[in-house]
């Protein structure tokens, strides 16, 4: 991604060859000030877009407590047996964020401080509800990248 300014007056500011702003004034200082504002706003937007949001698919790493609960739930369904592969601590499965808990309850998880409830898609015909999970690489946490 690159920034550039147009060569005509007043100066246009482009982001990835798309017009985003006009510098107020014709000198380099005004152009630089406008460019800095656009750059900061874009960084804020990109950071917001990277935050997990309600409905987002993330990757969840099972911990031993999850494994024990899944096995208990699977064993309790005697009338309708589960068809699926065995799970182990450290296994990673895709999960959907079904609820966010954040100080502002904005539907996004801000600055890794909020927690989420996840519907984890297991390798079988069942799912697992993982509650109050935080982002991270440890078992029992979710991540946006595998």
LUMKOL-158497 format. One record per atom (N, C-alpha, C, O, CB): residue in three letters; x, y, z. Coordinates in steps of 0.1 Angstrom, whole numbers, padded with zeros to 4 digits, always signed. Each point is the difference from the previous one (the first is absolute). Glycine has a CB too. Layout:
AlaXYZ ...
# end
This chain:
Unk+0008-0012+0000 Unk-0008+0012+0000 Unk+0009+0012+0000 Unk+0010+0001+0007 Unk-0029-0013+0005 Unk+0015+0022-0020 Unk+0009+0012-0002 Unk-0009+0012+0001 Unk-0011+0001-0004 Unk+0028-0014-0009 Unk-0010+0024+0018 Unk-0006+0013+0000 Unk+0006+0008-0011 Unk+0012-0002-0003 Unk-0017+0001+0028 Unk-0002+0010-0031 Unk+0006+0010-0009 Unk-0009+0012-0001 Unk-0011-0001+0003 Unk+0022-0018-0016 Unk-0005+0030+0009 Unk-0008+0012-0002 Unk+0000+0004-0015 Unk+0010-0003-0007 Unk-0004+0011+0030 Unk-0017-0002-0027 Unk-0001+0004-0014 Unk+0009+0012-0002 Unk+0005+0007+0009 Unk-0028-0015-0010 Unk+0026+0011-0012 Unk+0009+0011-0003 Unk-0007+0013-0003 Unk+0006+0011-0002 Unk+0010-0028-0007 Unk-0029+0017+0009 Unk-0008+0012-0003 Unk-0005+0007+0013 Unk+0001-0006+0011 Unk-0008-0004-0033 Unk+0003+0023+0021 Unk-0004+0008+0011 Unk-0016+0000+0001 Unk-0006+0001-0010 Unk+0027+0013+0009 Unk-0027-0015+0013 Unk+0006-0005+0012 Unk+0004-0014-0001 Unk-0004-0007-0009 Unk-0010+0023+0022 Unk+0022-0020-0003 Unk+0006-0014-0001 Unk-0010-0010+0004 Unk-0006+0001+0011 Unk+0029+0009-0006 Unk-0025-0020-0013 Unk-0008-0012+0003 Unk+0008-0010+0007 Unk+0012-0001-0003 Unk-0027+0006-0017 Unk+0009-0013+0029 Unk+0008-0010+0007 Unk-0007-0014-0004 Unk-0012-0001+0000 Unk+0018+0017+0019 Unk+0003-0025-0023 Unk-0005-0013-0004 Unk+0005-0011+0009 Unk+0011+0001+0005 Unk-0012+0007-0029 Unk-0007-0019+0025 Unk+0004-0012+0008 Unk-0003-0011-0009 Unk-0011-0002-0005 Unk+0006+0012+0028 Unk+0016-0018-0027 Unk-0001-0011-0010 Unk-0007+0005-0013 Unk-0009-0007-0005 Unk+0008-0009+0024 Unk+0006+0027-0023 Unk-0005+0006-0013 Unk-0015+0004+0000 Unk-0006+0001-0010 Unk+0023-0014-0001 Unk-0023+0014+0023 Unk-0014+0005+0001 Unk+0000+0013+0008 Unk+0007+0001+0010 Unk-0016-0025-0011 Unk+0002+0034-0004 Unk-0001+0013+0006 Unk-0006-0001+0014 Unk-0011-0007+0001 Unk+0009+0017-0024 Unk+0008-0004+0033 Unk-0005+0000+0013 Unk-0002+0013+0007 Unk-0008+0002+0009 Unk+0019-0024-0007 Unk-0004+0033-0007 Unk-0001+0013+0006 Unk+0006+0010-0009 Unk+0008-0002-0009 Unk-0007-0008+0032 Unk-0004+0023-0019 Unk+0006+0011-0007 Unk+0008+0008+0011 Unk-0006+0003+0011 Unk-0012-0002-0029 Unk+0030+0002+0016 Unk+0008+0008+0010 Unk-0005+0014-0001 Unk-0002+0006-0010 Unk+0022-0021+0008 Unk-0022+0021+0014 Unk-0005+0014+0001 Unk+0013+0009-0001 Unk+0007+0001+0010 Unk-0028-0007+0004 Unk+0023+0011-0025 Unk+0012+0008-0002 Unk+0009-0007-0011 Unk-0003-0011-0003 Unk+0002+0020+0027 Unk+0010-0001-0029 Unk+0008-0005-0011 Unk+0014-0004+0004 Unk+0007-0005-0009 Unk-0021+0019-0006 Unk+0018-0011+0027 Unk+0014-0003+0003 Unk+0002-0014+0005 Unk-0010-0007+0004 Unk+0013+0031+0002 Unk+0009-0028-0005 Unk+0004-0014+0004 Unk-0004-0003+0015 Unk-0004-0011+0003 Unk+0023+0012-0020 Unk-0019+0010+0025 Unk-0003-0002+0014 Unk-0015-0004+0002 Unk-0003-0009+0008 Unk+0021+0026-0002 Unk-0027-0010-0014 Unk-0014-0003+0001 Unk-0003-0014-0005 Unk-0008-0007+0005 Unk+0003+0032-0008 Unk+0012-0028-0008 Unk-0001-0014-0006 Unk+0004-0010+0010 Unk-0007-0010+0002 Unk+0011+0019-0025 Unk+0007-0007+0030 Unk+0005-0010+0010 Unk-0010-0001+0011 Unk-0002-0011+0005 Unk+0026+0016-0011 Unk-0029+0006+0011 Unk-0010+0000+0011 Unk-0012-0008-0004 Unk-0005-0008+0008 Unk+0013+0031+0000 Unk-0014-0020-0020 Unk-0012-0008-0004 Unk+0004-0015-0002 Unk-0008-0008+0004 Unk-0001+0029-0015 Unk+0020-0024+0006 Unk+0004-0013-0002 Unk+0001-0007+0014 Unk-0004-0012+0001 Unk+0017+0018-0022 Unk-0007+0000+0031 Unk+0001-0006+0013 Unk-0013-0003+0006 Unk-0002-0010+0006 Unk+0023+0023-0003 Unk-0031-0004-0005 Unk-0013-0002+0006 Unk-0007-0012-0007 Unk-0005-0009+0006 Unk+0003+0033-0001 Unk+0003-0025-0018 Unk-0005-0011-0008 Unk+0006-0013+0004 Unk-0006-0011+0002 Unk+0001+0026-0021 Unk+0018-0015+0021 Unk+0008-0012+0004 Unk-0005-0005+0014 Unk-0002-0012+0002 Unk+0022+0020-0016 Unk-0021+0002+0023 Unk-0005-0004+0014 Unk-0014-0006-0001 Unk-0003-0010+0007 Unk+0018+0028+0003 Unk-0024-0011-0017 Unk-0014-0005-0001 Unk+0000-0014-0006 Unk-0008-0009+0004 Unk+0000+0032-0006 Unk+0016-0026-0009 Unk+0001-0013-0006 Unk+0005-0010+0010 Unk-0005-0011+0000 Unk+0008+0022-0022 Unk+0007-0008+0030 Unk+0005-0009+0010 Unk-0011-0004+0010 Unk-0001-0012+0004 Unk+0025+0021-0007 Unk-0031+0001+0007 Unk-0011-0003+0010 Unk-0010-0009-0007 Unk-0005-0010+0006 Unk+0008+0032+0005 Unk-0007-0020-0023 Unk-0010-0008-0008 Unk+0005-0014-0001 Unk-0007-0010+0002 Unk-0001+0030-0014 Unk+0021-0022+0008 Unk+0005-0013-0002 Unk+0001-0008+0013 Unk-0003-0012+0000 Unk+0016+0020-0019 Unk-0009-0001+0030 Unk+0000-0006+0013 Unk-0014-0005+0004 Unk-0002-0011+0005 Unk+0022+0025+0002 Unk-0030-0005-0009 Unk-0014-0004+0003 Unk-0005-0012-0008 Unk-0006-0009+0005 Unk+0002+0033+0001 Unk+0008-0024-0019 Unk-0004-0011-0009 Unk+0006-0013+0004 Unk-0005-0011-0002 Unk+0002+0027-0016 Unk+0015-0016+0024 Unk+0007-0012+0005 Unk-0006-0006+0013 Unk+0002-0012+0003 Unk+0019+0020-0015 Unk-0027+0000+0019 Unk-0006-0004+0013 Unk-0011-0010-0003 Unk-0008+0002-0009 Unk+0014+0019+0020 Unk-0006-0032-0003 Unk-0011-0010-0002 Unk-0013+0006+0003 Unk-0002+0008+0009 Unk+0018-0026-0003 Unk-0026+0015-0015 Unk-0013+0006+0002 Unk-0010-0011+0001 Unk+0003-0012-0004 Unk+0003+0032-0009 Unk-0018-0017+0017 Unk-0011-0010+0001 Unk-0002-0006-0013 Unk-0001+0007-0011 Unk-0010+0007+0029 Unk+0011-0027-0019 Unk-0002-0008-0012 Unk+0013-0003-0007 Unk+0000-0008-0010 Unk-0022+0019+0008 Unk+0033-0006+0007 Unk+0013-0003-0007 Unk+0004-0015+0003 Unk-0003-0005+0011 Unk+0010+0029-0008 Unk+0000-0030-0013 Unk+0005-0013+0002 Unk+0015+0001+0005 Unk+0008+0007-0006 Unk-0023-0016-0012 Unk+0018+0003+0029 Unk+0013+0000+0006 Unk+0005-0015+0002 Unk-0008-0009-0003 Unk+0003+0032+0015 Unk+0017-0024-0007 Unk+0005-0014+0003 Unk+0001-0001+0015 Unk+0007+0008+0007 Unk+0006-0008-0029 Unk-0019-0011+0027 Unk+0000-0003+0015 Unk+0008-0012+0003 Unk-0001-0010-0007 Unk-0021+0021+0009 Unk+0031-0010+0008 Unk+0009-0011+0004 Unk-0006-0006+0013 Unk-0001+0007+0010 Unk+0021+0004-0021 Unk-0024-0024+0010 Unk-0006-0006+0012 Unk+0010-0002+0011 Unk+0012-0002-0002 Unk-0027-0010-0013 Unk+0010+0013+0028 Unk+0008-0003+0011 Unk-0005-0013+0006 Unk-0010-0005-0005 Unk+0015+0030+0010 Unk+0001-0030+0006 Unk-0004-0013+0005 Unk-0014+0001+0006 Unk-0008-0010-0001 Unk+0032+0004+0006 Unk-0028+0017+0001 Unk-0013+0002+0005 Unk-0011-0001-0011 Unk-0010-0006+0002 Unk+0019+0020+0016 Unk-0006-0008-0030 Unk-0009-0001-0011 Unk-0001-0015-0004 Unk-0011-0005-0003 Unk+0018+0028-0005 Unk+0004-0030+0007 Unk+0000-0014-0005 Unk-0009-0008+0010 Unk-0008-0008-0004 Unk+0031+0010-0006 Unk-0021-0001+0023 Unk-0008-0007+0010 Unk-0015+0003-0002 Unk-0008-0009+0001 Unk+0028+0010+0015 Unk-0023+0012-0018 Unk-0014+0004-0001 Unk-0006-0006-0013 Unk-0011-0005+0000 Unk+0015+0026+0013 Unk+0003-0020-0024 Unk-0004-0006-0013 Unk-0003-0015+0001 Unk-0010-0005-0004 Unk+0023+0023-0008 Unk-0004-0025+0019 Unk-0001-0014+0001 Unk-0012-0004+0009 Unk-0008-0009-0003 Unk+0033+0006+0000 Unk-0028+0011+0014 Unk-0011-0002+0008 Unk-0013+0003-0008 Unk-0010-0008+0001 Unk+0023+0015+0019 Unk-0013+0004-0027 Unk-0012+0003-0008 Unk-0003-0011-0011 Unk-0011-0004-0002 Unk+0015+0028+0006 Unk+0007-0029-0010 Unk-0002-0010-0010 Unk-0005-0013+0006 Unk-0009-0007-0006 Unk+0027+0017-0008 Unk-0013-0014+0026 Unk-0004-0012+0006 Unk-0015+0001+0005 Unk-0007-0010+0001 Unk+0031+0006+0006 Unk-0028+0016-0004 Unk-0014+0001+0005 Unk-0011-0001-0010 Unk-0012-0001+0003 Unk+0022+0016+0015 Unk-0006-0014-0031 Unk-0010-0001-0011 Unk-0001-0015-0004 Unk+0004-0003-0012 Unk+0002+0027+0004 Unk-0012-0032+0016 Unk-0001-0014-0003 Unk-0011-0003-0010 Unk+0001-0009-0008 Unk+0007+0004+0031 Unk-0018+0014-0023 Unk-0011-0002-0010 Unk+0003+0004-0014 Unk-0006-0005-0010 Unk-0009+0008+0029 Unk+0025+0005-0020 Unk+0005+0005-0013 Unk+0015+0001+0000 Unk+0006+0011+0003 Unk-0028+0001-0007 Unk+0029-0023+0001 Unk+0015+0000+0001 Unk+0006+0010-0009 Unk-0005+0004-0010 Unk+0004-0028+0016 Unk+0013+0029-0001 Unk+0008+0010-0008 Unk+0008-0007-0010 Unk+0007-0010+0003 Unk-0007+0026+0016 Unk+0000-0011-0031 Unk+0010-0005-0010 Unk+0010+0010-0002 Unk-0002+0011-0005 Unk-0015-0025-0007 Unk+0029+0011+0017 Unk+0011+0010-0001 Unk+0013-0006+0005 Unk+0000-0010+0007 Unk-0016+0028-0004 Unk+0027-0011-0006 Unk+0013-0005+0004 Unk+0003+0005+0015 Unk-0006+0010+0004 Unk+0014-0009-0028 Unk+0000-0009+0030 Unk+0004+0004+0014 Unk+0007+0013+0000 Unk+0007+0004-0009 Unk-0005-0029+0015 Unk-0003+0032+0006 Unk+0006+0013+0001 Unk+0011-0001+0011 Unk+0000-0009+0009 Unk-0021+0021-0016 Unk+0031-0004+0006 Unk+0011+0001+0009 Unk+0004+0014+0003 Unk-0003+0009-0008 Unk+0012-0031-0001 Unk-0004+0024+0021 Unk+0005+0014+0004 Unk+0010+0004-0011 Unk+0009-0007-0004 Unk-0013+0003+0029 Unk+0003+0017-0029 Unk+0009+0005-0010 Unk-0006+0000-0014 Unk+0005+0006-0009 Unk+0014-0013+0023 Unk-0029-0001-0016 Unk-0007-0001-0014 Unk-0006+0014-0003 Unk-0005+0007+0009 Unk+0000-0032-0006 Unk+0006+0029-0015 Unk-0005+0013-0004 Unk-0012-0002-0010 Unk+0001-0008-0009 Unk+0022+0019+0012 Unk-0034-0004+0000 Unk-0012-0001-0008 Unk-0005+0014-0003 Unk+0002+0009+0007 Unk-0008-0031+0004 Unk-0001+0023-0023 Unk-0006+0013-0003 Unk-0012+0003+0010 Unk-0007-0010+0004 Unk+0014+0008-0029 Unk-0009+0014+0028 Unk-0011+0004+0009 Unk-0006+0013-0004 Unk+0007+0009-0005 Unk+0004-0022+0024 Unk-0023+0015-0016 Unk-0007+0013-0003 Unk-0002+0007+0013 Unk-0004-0006+0010 Unk-0007-0003-0031 Unk+0014+0022+0021 Unk-0003+0009+0011 Unk-0015+0002+0001 Unk-0006+0006-0009 Unk+0029+0005+0008 Unk-0029-0015+0012 Unk-0015+0001+0001 Unk-0004+0011+0010 Unk-0012+0003+0001 Unk+0010-0027-0007 Unk+0012+0028+0014 Unk-0003+0011+0010 Unk+0013+0006+0004 Unk+0010-0007+0002 Unk-0030-0005+0007 Unk+0020+0025-0008 Unk+0012+0008+0005 Unk-0003+0006+0013 Unk-0011+0004+0003 Unk+0019+0000-0027 Unk+0002-0003+0032 Unk-0001+0007+0013 Unk+0012+0009+0001 Unk+0012-0004+0000 Unk-0023-0015+0011 Unk+0008+0032-0011 Unk+0010+0011-0001 Unk-0006+0011+0009 Unk-0012+0001+0002 Unk+0021-0008-0025 Unk+0000+0016+0027 Unk-0004+0011+0008 Unk-0011+0008-0007 Unk-0008+0006+0007 Unk+0031-0006+0004 Unk-0022+0002-0024 Unk-0010+0008-0007 Unk-0010-0009-0007 Unk-0010+0006-0005 Unk+0027+0011+0002 Unk-0016-0030+0004 Unk-0010-0009-0007 Unk-0003+0005-0014 Unk-0011+0002-0004 Unk+0001-0008+0026 Unk+0021+0008-0030 Unk-0001+0005-0013 Unk-0002-0011-0011 Unk-0001+0004-0012 Unk+0015+0015+0020 Unk-0013-0031-0004 Unk+0000-0011-0010 Unk+0013-0003-0005 Unk+0002-0009-0009 Unk-0024+0016+0002 Unk+0033+0000+0012 Unk+0014-0004-0004 Unk+0007-0002+0013 Unk-0004+0004+0011 Unk+0003+0009-0032 Unk+0012-0020+0020 Unk+0009-0003+0011 Unk+0012+0011+0000 Unk+0008-0001-0009 Unk-0015-0024+0009 Unk+0007+0034+0009 Unk+0009+0011+0000 Unk+0013-0003+0007 Unk-0001-0004+0012 Unk-0018+0019-0014 Unk+0030-0013-0004 Unk+0013-0001+0006 Unk+0003-0013+0008 Unk+0006+0001+0010 Unk-0007+0024-0009 Unk-0004-0036-0005 Unk+0002-0013+0006 Unk-0005+0000+0015 Unk+0004-0009+0007 Unk+0015+0006-0022 Unk-0028+0012+0019 Unk-0004+0000+0014 Unk-0014-0006+0001 Unk-0004-0005+0011 Unk+0017+0025-0007 Unk-0021-0021-0015 Unk-0013-0006+0001 Unk+0000-0015-0002 Unk+0010-0006-0004 Unk-0018+0027-0005 Unk-0003-0027+0013 Unk-0001-0014-0001 Unk-0011-0003-0010 Unk-0009+0009-0003 Unk+0018-0013+0026 Unk-0010-0008-0028 Unk-0010-0004-0009 Unk-0006-0014+0003 Unk+0007-0008+0007 Unk+0004+0022-0025 Unk-0023-0017+0014 Unk-0005-0013+0000 Unk+0001-0005-0014 Unk-0003+0007-0010 Unk-0013-0002+0029 Unk+0020-0018-0021 Unk+0003-0006-0013 Unk-0009-0012-0002 Unk-0002-0008+0010 Unk+0025+0017-0009 Unk-0027-0011-0013 Unk-0006-0013-0004 Unk+0010-0007-0008 Unk+0003+0004-0012 Unk-0027+0005+0012 Unk+0030-0019+0006 Unk+0012-0007-0006 Unk-0005-0012-0009 Unk-0008-0008+0005 Unk+0023+0015+0014 Unk-0011-0007-0032 Unk-0004-0011-0009 Unk+0010-0011+0002 Unk+0012+0001-0004 Unk-0023+0015-0012 Unk+0007-0027+0022 Unk+0008-0012+0002 Unk+0001-0008-0013 Unk-0008+0002-0009 Unk+0003-0002+0034 Unk+0014-0010-0025 Unk+0001-0009-0011 Unk-0010-0011+0001 Unk+0004-0011+0004 Unk+0021+0017-0007 Unk-0037-0003+0001 Unk-0011-0009+0002 Unk-0013+0007-0002 Unk-0001+0011-0005 Unk+0015-0025+0021 Unk-0025+0008-0011 Unk-0013+0006-0002 Unk-0005+0008+0012 Unk-0012+0001+0003 Unk+0006-0020-0019 Unk+0016+0023+0024 Unk-0004+0008+0012 Unk+0009+0013+0001 Unk+0010+0001-0007 Unk-0017-0022+0019 Unk+0003+0030-0003 Unk+0007+0012+0002 Unk+0002+0001+0015 Unk-0005-0007+0008 Unk-0005+0018-0028 Unk+0019-0001+0024 Unk+0003+0002+0014 Unk-0001+0015+0003 Unk+0005+0008-0008 Unk+0010-0028+0009 Unk-0022+0023+0010 Unk-0001+0014+0004 Unk+0011+0004+0010 Unk-0001-0005+0011 Unk-0024+0003-0015 Unk+0034+0010-0001 Unk+0011+0004+0009 Unk-0003+0014+0004 Unk-0001+0009-0008 Unk+0018-0024-0004 Unk-0018+0017+0025 Unk-0004+0013+0006 Unk+0011+0008+0006 Unk+0010-0006+0005 Unk-0032-0004-0001 Unk+0021+0023-0005 Unk+0009+0010+0006 Unk+0015-0003-0003 Unk+0008-0002+0009 Unk-0024+0004+0010 Unk+0019-0003-0032 Unk+0014-0003-0005 Unk+0006+0013-0005 Unk-0006+0009-0005 Unk-0001-0032-0001 Unk+0020+0023+0008 Unk+0008+0012-0004 Unk+0009-0004-0012 Unk+0003-0012-0002 Unk-0004+0022+0026 Unk+0005+0000-0031 Unk+0009-0002-0011 Unk+0014-0004+0005 Unk+0005+0005+0011 Unk-0018+0012-0025 Unk+0020-0025+0007 Unk+0014-0004+0004 Unk+0004-0013-0007 Unk-0008-0006-0008 Unk+0005+0017+0030 Unk+0015-0016-0019 Unk+0005-0012-0006 Unk-0001-0012+0009 Unk+0003-0011-0004 Unk+0013+0025-0009 Unk-0019-0012+0026 Unk-0001-0011+0009 Unk-0012-0009-0002 Unk-0009+0004-0007 Unk+0021+0010+0024 Unk-0012-0026-0011 Unk-0012-0008-0001 Unk-0011+0007+0008 Unk+0002+0006+0010 Unk+0012-0027-0011 Unk-0026+0020-0004 Unk-0011+0006+0006 Unk-0002+0015-0005 Unk-0008+0007+0006 Unk+0011-0022+0013 Unk+0004+0018-0030 Unk-0001+0014-0005 Unk-0002-0001-0015 Unk+0001-0011-0006 Unk+0014+0020+0023 Unk-0020+0002-0023 Unk-0002+0000-0014 Unk+0010+0010-0007 Unk+0006+0008+0007 Unk-0031-0013-0003 Unk+0026+0004-0017 Unk+0009+0009-0008 Unk-0007+0002-0013 Unk-0008-0008-0005 Unk+0029-0001+0017 Unk-0017+0020-0018 Unk-0006+0003-0013 Unk+0008-0006-0012 Unk-0004-0001-0011 Unk-0004+0022+0020 Unk+0020-0026-0005 Unk+0009-0007-0010 Unk+0004-0014+0006 Unk+0002-0001+0012 Unk+0006+0023-0021 Unk-0008-0031+0000 Unk+0003-0014+0005 Unk+0015-0002+0002 Unk+0004-0011+0003 Unk-0024+0003-0015 
# end
